[in-house]
Amino acid sequence: MNIDRVYYLSSIGFFWILLVLQFYSGYRILRHRKLTAGREPDEGERSASRRASIRFSLFLTALNGLSIIWVLSEIAAGRLPWFLRIAVAIASLGITRQALAATQESRPVAGTVLLGPSARFAAGEKVTPEFIATVLEDQDVINAMKVDLSRIGQIGYKEVWRLGLITPDQDKFDPRPSQLSLQERLGQFQQDSNYRSNLMGRVPFSRAAALYNPGSFNIQPDYLTITGGAIRPEIGSYPGWSYRLSAKRDGEEYLRLREIEIDTDRPSARNRSRFLPQFLREDGLPLKQVYADGDPLTSDRGGAIVLNDKNLRIIHPTYFVQRKLMDDRGTLLDIGFDESFSPEGFLGIKMQPAVSARLVRHVEANGYTPILRYRFVPYASDFRFPILDTPMTMNGWADLFVDAKGNATLFIARENTPAEWNEMMAQLKQLLFAELAKKDYHLLGLTQDNAHLNDYLAKKRAVMARYFIIMNWVMP
């Protein structure tokens, strides 16, 4: 048997190994989901699942890297048939996708707070506004919510936190089709970063910072990462500069963002302030010294109250990334949740409302009945909902937005058809674009004009009132 024949048979054998492993990886993930559906795993199961998923993802990634090297070497030698090249590439991409999914599964899931039985809710009964009002009178519910409120200026252990700066020179979001020729569009794409971001549906950050930003294999080092900073220049497409934090956190405790310190003994941060707020100011993020209201150095806190076998429970699944936005005046911007766990969330704002798909999947997989989702906002306002996001657009859900003074607005979803929910979202999209058009599509033109912003939010509330029951509430 000649050498070419050996290589040919080896190629076929390696391809079938990759194909079998692809199906096996899919079987492992589907089997895990089937075993855990309808219940929430205990802490031991979660810990074992995280370790197993990390090992499995490392194995898949290593196998994928080996297959890519093998394919490149075979292509260079001209020994691999074209149909096998395509097949191996597809299998490799599939394995990479499963590896990424496995690393996402390794993220810890926030625990739950069991509040006790609720005898007021009968099996099969629908959640009503009266029942929601009764739940919000329960002292155990109020106490649990106040614990979340106390953490609004804190960050949890290894919790990703991002801060993005939007400036007037890069705040334009024009959804209209371009009237330029193809050659002109290509030229603008190469020269204008704002134009490139618009094509991807984003408003770009001029500068950004992140704590515990995940890297390879979902590892979260104890670093502060800054892109576009004023101190150290960017190097080509390098994602940014990282600075080690002064102390590692080994427990599950929460830490005040304003008390985080940078390790200034290292060469990259020498002769700089060790305190996070001043460190960020030195890098061009215009934080004010004092905030009476709307501090960007805060986090989104809240939870979801659900029923599980007549037991009230507050859950805190990880379905969004902690992100705060600010303008060139140092003012907080409440656009909505950041659902991008990928590095793309470090580039700018995705101009589309959050859908909280991970939260919905978590509730459905565990067989919960949703009562309401609540969220605390670090500012006082007559309008406590974000500029872009909406309350949950699903029948059976309710949303509570609580401001810094304890005043709240409750949105209870009416019984709408999918077509009616789509109609509402289309109306809100048209409304936002119409208001942006009045400011030549500059986002900060809208947010920095308080009268115009309040007028837009009032119109948005009027549209949502046709699809939600809207009530006021005050936290005791």
N, C-alpha and C positions, 0 to 999 in steps of 0.2 A: 504493500500500500504506500503510495507516494505521499509526500508531505502536504501537498495541496488538498488531497483527499482527507487527511487527518484534520486540517484546519477547517474544512467545510463541515465535517461531521461535528467537530467541536463547537462550531458556530451554532448549528442546529440544537445541540444539547444545551448550550448556555442559554439560548433563547427560551427553551422550554422550562429551564430552571427559573428564569425570571418571570415567566408567565404563571407558573405554579405559585411562586412566592407572592405575586401580585394578588391572586385569588385568595391565598391564605391570609394575607394582611387584611383584605376586605372582610373575610370571614371572622377574624379576631375582633375587629372593631364592631361589626354587626352583632356578634355574640355578646360582647360586653354591654352594648346598649340594650339588648334584649333582657339580660340578666338584671340590669339596674333600673329598667323602666318600671314606673309605678311606685317606686320607693326611693328614698334618699339614703345613700350608703353611710355607714357610720365612719368615725374618724379613722379607725384601723383600715377599713376598706379603701378610704380615700388615699391614705398614705401609701398603701401597697399598690394602688392603681397608678399613683404618680410615679413611683419607682419603676414599675413595669413599663409604663408608657415611655418613660425616658430611655430605658434600655432598648425597647423596641424601636423607637425613633432613631437612636444612634445606629442600630443594626441596619435599618432600612437606608439611612443616609449613606453609611459606608458602602453598602451594596450598590446603591445608585452611583456613587463616585467610581467604584470599580468598573461598573458597566460602561460608564461614559469613557473612561480611560481605554477600556478594551475596544469599544466601538471606534474611537479615534485612531487607535493603533491599527485596527483592521482596515479602516478606510484608507489610511496612509499607505498601507501595504497593498491595497487593491484586492484583498482576499475576501471581503465580506459582500455577499450579494445584496443588490439594492433593496429587495423586499425585506430582507432581514435587518438592514439598517433602519428602515422605517419602523419595523415591529419592535426592535429593541429600544428605539427612541421613545415610542409610545409607552412601552412598559416602564422605562426609566422615569418618564414624567409621572406616570401613575404612582410609582413607588415614592417619588418625591412628595406628591400630594398627600399620600397616606402618612409619610413621615411628619409633614407639617401638621396634619390633623392630630397625630399622636402627641406632638409637643404641645399643641393647644390643649389637649385633654389633660396634660400634666399640670396645668395651672390649678392652684388650690381654689376650692369653692368655699365662699364665705359661709360661716355657720348660720344656724337659725336660732330664733328665740321663741320658745314655746310659751304661750300665754295662758293655756288652760282651755277647758271645755266651754263651748257656747251652746247652751240648751235652747237658744232662741231660734236656731236654724234647723229646719226639718230636712230630711233627705229628699232630694229632688226639687227642693224649693229654689226659686230664683232669688238672687241678691237684689234687694230693693233699696231705694234711697233711705227708707226708714231703718232698715237693718244696718246700713252703713253709718247712719247717724248714731245708732245705739252702740256700734263698735267704737266710734270715736268718743263716746262717753265713758268707756271702760278705763279705769285708772291704770291697769296694767299696760294697756295699749299706749296711753299717754306717757307713762314712765319709760317704756321702751323707745318711743319716738324721741324723748328728750335725751336719751343716751346718744342717739344718732346726731341730734342737734349739737351736743357738746363736742362732737368730733369734726365740726365743719371747718375748723382751722387746722386740722391735723391730717397726717398721712399714715396709713397702715403699713405694716411690715411688708417690704418688697412691693408696695403698691405703686404702679407706674403713674407718674404725675407729669403733665406737660403744661408749659406756659408759652403761648404764641403771641407775637407782636404784629399788629396790622397797622400799616402806615398809609397816609394818603396817596403816596406815589405808586402803591401796589394794591389798592383796595377795590379796583374796578372789576365788576362781574356783569358782563354784557351777554345775555342769553340769545340775542338776535343772531340769525344766520349772517355770516360775513358776506359783504358785497364786493370783496376784493377778488382779483383774479387768482388762479392757482399759483402763479409765480409770485405774486405779491404776498399771498398767504404763507408760502414757504419761507419767503424772506422775513416776514414778521415773526414766524415761528422760531427762526434761528436767533433773532435779535431781541425779542420782547418776552421776558419770562412771565409777565402778567398774561399775555396772550396764550402762552403755552398752558398756563394754569387754567385759564378759562375753557380751553378745549377739553380739559380733563374735569371740568365742573368744579374747580376750586378757586378760592381766593388765597393767594400765597402768604406765608409768613415772611416778614422782613428779618426777624430774628426769632429764635425759639430756644427753650431750655426744657430739659427733661430729667427727672429723677428716676433711677432704677430702670432705665430704658433697656428692654431685653435685647440681647445679642444673639450669637449663634447658639443653637440648641436650646433656646429659651432661657439661657443663663442671664440673670440680672445682677450685674456687679454693683457694688456700692459706689456709684459715680453720679455726678451731675454732668450732663452732656449739653453743650451749647453750640448752636449753628448760627452763622452770620454774626458772631460776637464782635464787639468793638476792640477787644484787646488782642486777640490772636487771629491773623488773617486766615481765610479759607484756602485750602490747597486743592485746586482742581475740583474733583467731585467728592472729595473726602467729606464724610457726613458731619463732621464737627469735632470739637475738642472735648475731651472728657477730663474731669477733675475728681479725684478721690474724696469721699466724705471722711470726716475726721474720725468717726467711730463706726464700727460695724454693729448692726442690730441683729441680735440672735433670737430674740423673742417675738411674740405676736403683739407687742405693745404698739400704741399709737404715739406719734411724736408731732409736736407743733412744727409747722412748716417754718415759722419765723425763728425757731430755735435750732434748726439744722446748721451744722458748721462744715466748712470745707477744710481739708488737710492742706494748710498753707506751707507746710515744711517741704513739700514736694516742689521740684523746680518749675513745673508748669503753673503753679499758683503762688509762687513766692512773692512777697511784698504786696500781697493783696489782702483785702478784708476776709476774715474767716467766716463771717456771718452771711447766710444765704441772701437776705434782701440786698445788702450792700454789694455783695459779689455780683448779683444780677444787674444792679445799677451800673457798676463799673463796665459791664459788658454791653451796655446800651439799652437795657430794658428799663423804661422810665417809671419805675415804681415810686410812688409818693412815700414820704417818711411816715405819714399817719393817714389812716383811712377811717373816717367815721362810719362809712357805709361802702359796700361793694369792694372789698379787698380782694385783689387777684390771688394773693397767697392764701387761698382757701381750697376746699375740696367739695365736691358734690356728695351730699349725704342724704340718705333716705333708705327706703326698703319697700317691700310689698307684703301686705297683710293678706293671708290666704287661710282657707279652711282645709283641714285634713282630718277626716273622720270626726267632724264636729269640734275639733280642736282649733282654736285660733293660733296662728303661727306667723311670725315675721321672718321673712327670708331676705338674704342679701347676696344673691348670685352675682357673679362678675359678668355683666353684660355691656359695660361701657368702660372707656378709659378716662381716668381723671384728667380733665383738660380745662384750663382757664385761658381766656383771651383778653387782650388789652389793646387800647389804641395808643397813639403817640402822645396823648395827654396823661397816660397812666390810668385811664378809666376802664373798669371792667365791662366786658361785652358778654351778654348771655345769649349766645346763638342756639345752643342746644347740646345734646350729648355727642361725644365722639365715640363712635362704634368701631373705629379702625384700630385693631390690635397690631396691624402691620406697621413697618416703618413709614408707610405713606402718610400716616396721621401726623408725622413730624414735619410735613411739607406745607400744610395749609388746611383751610376749612373746606370740607366737602359740602357744597351747597345743595344738600338734599336732607329732608327731615329724617331723624332717627326712627327706626321701626321697632327697636327693642326685641328683635327676633330671638336672641339668646334667652331673654327672660321668659318669653312665651313658651319656648321649647322646654325650659326648666320646669315651669308650672305644669305643663301638659304631661311631661315624662313622669312626674311624681304624683300625678292624679290629684293635684290641688284644685280647689275652687277659688278663683281670684276674688278678693273683696275690694282692695284698692292699693294703688301704688302711691307713695308719698315722697316728696322731694323738698329739701330745704334750700332756699336761695339766699345768698349772703348780702341781700340788699332789701330795702323797703320800697314798695311800689304798689300802685293801684293795679298794675298788670304784672302778675307774678310768673307768667309763662314766657318761654324763650321766643326770640325773634323768628326762628326757623322751625323748631320742633312743635309738635302738637301733643295733646293728651293721647292716651292709647286709643287707636282707631279700631277697636274690636268690641263687639257686643259682650257684655258681662264684665267689663273692666271699668274702673273709676280711677281718677288721678287727683291728688291733693298737692297743691303748690303752696308752701308755707314760707313767708318772708321773714326778715330779721326781727321784726316786731311781734311775730306770732300770729299775724293776720294771714288768712289762707283763703284760697279759692278751690272749690271742689267741682270737678267735672265728672259727671256720670254718663257713660255712653248710652244713648238711646238705642232701641232695636232698629238698626239700619241694615240695609242690604249691602253687599259688597259694592254694587254700582253706586249706591248713595255715599259710601265712604270715599270711593274714587272721585265722585263729583265734588265732595268737600275739599279733598286735597288739590284738585284742579283749580277750584276757586281760590284757595289760599296761595297757590303758586302764581296764578294770574295777578292776584292782589300784590304780592311781594314784588313781582317784576314791574308792575305799574308804579309802585312807590319808588323803586330804585330808579326808574326812568326819569322821575322828577328831579333826581340828583345826578343825572348823566351816568347812572349805573354805578355810582360810587357808594360802597357799603357804609363807609364812615360819614358820608354826606347825610345818610339816613340816621345813623346811630348818634351822631353828635348834634343833631337838631332835635332837642327834646320835644318841642311841640309837634314836629312832624312824626317823630317816633311814637309818641302817645296816640296820635291820630291813627297811625297804621295799626297799633296794637288794639285800639278800640274797634276798628273795622274787622280785624282778625277775630276778635271775641264775638262780634256780631255774626260773623259767618259760622263760627263754631257753635253758637247758641242754637242753631237749627238742628244740630246733630248731637248735642250734649245737654243734659240738665245741669245748669250752673248754679252753685250755691256758695254763699260766704260762710266761713267758719273761723273761730278764734281759738288758738291753743290755750287751754287753761294754765 
